[in-house]
């Protein structure tokens, strides 16, 4: 059976990344919505997303 296509057609590859969770999110407590914003900012900034 073939692998399912990613929802929305996006794929993200974190292979070979050396950043820690603190590098991405910082040391302060954040909300889940802020976490999502920071993840997408990181992914877009490092050009990790593919369509």
C-alpha positions as CSV (number, residue, x, y, z in Angstrom):
1,X,0.0,0.0,0.0
2,X,1.4,3.4,-1.0
3,X,2.0,6.1,1.7
4,X,-0.7,8.6,2.1
5,X,-0.1,12.1,0.8
6,X,0.4,14.6,3.5
7,X,-2.6,16.7,4.5
8,X,-2.6,19.9,2.5
9,X,0.3,18.6,0.4
10,X,3.0,19.9,2.8
11,X,5.9,17.9,4.1
12,X,8.5,19.0,6.6
13,X,11.9,17.4,6.9
14,X,13.9,18.0,10.1
15,X,16.7,15.5,9.2
16,X,20.1,16.8,10.0
17,X,18.9,19.7,12.2
18,X,21.0,20.4,15.3
19,X,18.8,23.0,17.0
20,X,17.5,22.2,20.4
21,X,13.9,22.8,21.5
22,X,15.2,25.8,23.5
23,X,16.7,27.2,20.3
24,X,13.3,27.1,18.6
25,X,10.9,28.0,21.5
26,X,13.1,29.9,23.9
27,X,13.3,29.3,27.7
28,X,10.1,31.0,28.8
29,X,6.7,29.3,29.1
30,X,4.6,29.7,26.0
31,X,1.1,28.8,25.0
32,X,0.3,26.0,22.4
33,X,-0.7,28.7,19.8
34,X,2.6,30.5,20.3
35,X,4.4,27.2,20.0
36,X,2.7,26.6,16.6
37,X,3.6,30.1,15.4
38,X,7.3,29.5,16.4
39,X,7.4,26.1,14.7
40,X,6.1,27.5,11.4
41,X,8.4,30.5,11.7
42,X,11.4,28.1,12.1
43,X,10.2,25.8,9.3
44,X,9.7,28.7,6.9
45,X,12.9,30.5,7.9
46,X,15.0,27.4,7.3
47,X,13.1,26.5,4.1
48,X,12.3,23.0,5.5
49,X,8.8,22.8,4.0
50,X,8.1,21.2,0.7
51,X,4.9,20.9,-1.3
